[in-house]
Amino acid sequence: MSNTDFKTEYFTMKEEDVIQYVKTELSFFKEDAKLECKEIGDGNLNYVFLVKDEVHGDSIIIKQAGPVARISDEFKLSPDRNRIESEILKIHDELAEGFVPKVYHYDPIMNCTAMEDLSDHTIMRDALMNKESFPLFADHITTFMVNTLLLSSDVVMEHKKKKDLVKSFVNPELCEISEDLVFTEPFFDCVRNDVFAGTRDFVEKEIWSDDALKLETAKLKFDFMANAQSLIHGDLHTGSVFIKPDSTKVIDPEFAFYGPAGYDVGNVIANLIFAYVNGVVTMDEGSEKSEYVGFLEKTITDVIDLFNNKFKVAWDTYVTEQTAKYPGFMDHYLASILKDTAGIAGCELIRRTVGLAHVKDLTSIESAEKRTRAEKVCLAVGKAFILERENLHSGENYMEILNQKMNEI
Amino acid sequence: MSNTDFKTEYFTMKEEDVIQYVKTELSFFKEDAKLECKEIGDGNLNYVFLVKDEVHGDSIIIKQAGPVARISDEFKLSPDRNRIESEILKIHDELAEGFVPKVYHYDPIMNCTAMEDLSDHTIMRDALMNKESFPLFADHITTFMVNTLLLSSDVVMEHKKKKDLVKSFVNPELCEISEDLVFTEPFFDCVRNDVFAGTRDFVEKEIWSDDALKLETAKLKFDFMANAQSLIHGDLHTGSVFIKPDSTKVIDPEFAFYGPAGYDVGNVIANLIFAYVNGVVTMDEGSEKSEYVGFLEKTITDVIDLFNNKFKVAWDTYVTEQTAKYPGFMDHYLASILKDTAGIAGCELIRRTVGLAHVKDLTSIESAEKRTRAEKVCLAVGKAFILERENLHSGENYMEILNQKMNEI
């Protein structure tokens, strides 16, 4: 056991420390509980422990921020991200109840959070890799996004309260990761990139040599850094979603800060597209599109269209800002979110294909030929989304580009 | 004397308290100094004391934040604005040395700042009312603005350091004043507005009934609230400038926060236009344009054109951001600042004519007929700037609209 004094100084806990921690610091389990603990984290930044009482079946998650990122110790991170995560989960629970795990306890010394165990859910990316369908996902995630994004913005929230939240969630280190990995490195031949051999020629020609594309990514990057529009999740990919057929829980909001609302929507779309492209390129030759691929098509379309529709309904219901009620302002505001959505979806498609952090949807494709095709499609779609982002207003618009590139490549 | 204990609790100082304060808290004056103190403030928010040693001639300013705004006790303000002011003056002195008063001391208990006495300078608005010309002003103020705005932005400043400054200068109360008085109230028949009788019909028809104009003001307002681009002064009118022929000092940065860079440039332009319109409408009939009016024409033109030119030079000199160096990005970035400049100049022209806080340039015009003409010109110019802000790229563009409206009205 590394240490059992949790009151004075941070240390990285091991499984046996966590059992001790739960016993002395929380009153969550029954007195006669017999606790088991297992580290189950597979993310890039944190340690995640599942603690379970074998007697009564109760369970809890303890998530502890490590002193450096697990993906690479190049990223030195302040453990303040755990404070951000626990506070954001509480805010999300207020704005979009039922779509995030409950937080029971936050400990600023050990930099850990005790939260609801969602072991009956699966990480959505894994479930999608198993070709599972979730027909309610589009409905759930759009409710979550409309509520968290619109209700935290100046359109609805009292402006001084919003500014207090802006201040509270300035997030320099995690934002720097996104600035570098999403908006900068994927667009030149950076040593930290990780480009699949078969895809390299395409990247050099279509991405790194395209000045018009690079200019648009700079605009998106500066907007990401300066546009304090909504309290965004900041990392809303399918690995940040716990899912089962009747429930969707958004986790891991440690990248949260006030940024462009379209950032979250764009990340959801891009990561659904990775699953879709995987689903299509790994089909047996000549076979019909599976129900699973149909589910993904419908979900990509619905995420955009339901977001649109629910955003308008929520606007009419919640808007408090006098000038936001001027005729035409909602259309202007929503159009700018949709434009950002397409641009960000494009950046995410490109950066997860050629940058430092890949997605299993692509890397797990065993055939080099099929993987190359899948990656080229993602890059071509991403590029088109960025360059044509002004014109992507509906789910159909997204599917048109996606199908066009699938046919061409 | 209200109190002589300056260490424990804030109180609003009177002149005799300030003398005591300077003696016990600062080591600025010589031992045998004989101090005189006078409250000389005429702003809306603070008390300004000039303390002078009659023996040696040394002098200093003590500026204390009052608990409420002087213009109206409706505005309850946290005295944190004095902390903001003193810190901003130091930052401005680093970024644009010589263009702000030196700060000697900041006291967070008494909420006051000791700073350089600029009694040999005049408040620029007063000097302009006396028809004084300052041929170096355009050069000085554009250097100040390019340096403070560009060097505090993500284009130049290290991004994590910039985010720390964003956090440090979140300014909810002062921003709320601008949100209400600049962007909201002037555009409907608000009880706090103060509309000159002769101008009222014009306001009702041309401003309050124009939905297209109002929509554009909402866009500008939301951008003001969300666009954390540069550390702006936030109130850069001719009453915030101390001037003499060879020196320009920008004071009163208590409204500072990270906002759109064009906000400062637009305020300078609008307030020069008030002086210009005053100068033209109060000319004797049939007389030639005076040298003073020519100085204002040239200064309005030069502020835009020198800002443009110096911005490009500073960009090439100071830019550190890799993606900001992409071909075309500077043009995009500068164009968006110029667009905001025109929009904000328009809002300032309208709000200072019909809103709560007026300018002497208009209210001092004795002839009701001339004042009405001056006000209508300012409103028409302001409206055109807002609606045509995409197309205002040069000083000439500004003067064209200004002269066109002067001829029409």
Interface residues (C-beta under 8 A of the other chain):
Chain A: D154 V155 H159 K160 K162 K163 D164 V166 K167 V170 N171 P172 E173 C175 E176 E179 F183 T184 F187 D211 K214 L215 T217 A218 K219 K221 F222 M225 A226 N227 A228 Q229 Y258 Q322 T323 A324 Y326 P327 G328 F329 H332 Y333
Chain B: D154 V155 H159 K160 K162 K163 D164 V166 K167 V170 N171 P172 E173 C175 E176 E179 F183 T184 F187 D211 K214 L215 T217 A218 K219 K221 F222 M225 A226 N227 A228 Q229 Y258 Q322 T323 A324 Y326 P327 G328 F329 H332 Y333
